[in-house]
């Protein structure tokens, strides 16, 4: 069914393009939300991604995975969005992250929403580097190339992102534990 839909969309059939949009909107939004600072930014990234995908749909090979192809477009659109809006993001100091010990069972007590909210609260650059490295599997040199920074800076941003996530997770866990004691 998906292949038929894509083939019709490649022929610019309006209803097929619309159905393709509706079919992959939730998936696209879930990827974009990890990279964006707000739902509004994610919507803009998703819409831009669909525009790019529809413009290049004739280049898509039906034998490949549309989802993987589209995911790459969403990630690249997120990176483009970041670069375009870089001047609006607050500058942050880059410093080495100190190792923090924590209870590994803390993660088990968190909901998916807690984790996504914590990730969404990271500063833009940290969130972008964390997602690209930890979730998408990019190497530091690839991230640096896409973002226009040295690989060593990417490593520092990743360490800082992990430190901030640890702090947020510990704080959430403390709040949950305080609620359970009462």
ABEGO torsion letter per residue (X at the ends): XAAAAAAAAAAGBAAAAAAAAAAAAAAAAAAAAAABABAAAAAAAAAAAAAAAAAAAAABBAABBAAAAAAAAAAAAAAAAAAAAAAABBBBBBBBBBBBBBBAAAAAABBAAAAAAAAAABBAAAAAAAAAAAAAGBBAAAAAAAAGBBAAAAAAAAAAAAAAAAAAAAAAAAAAAAAAAX
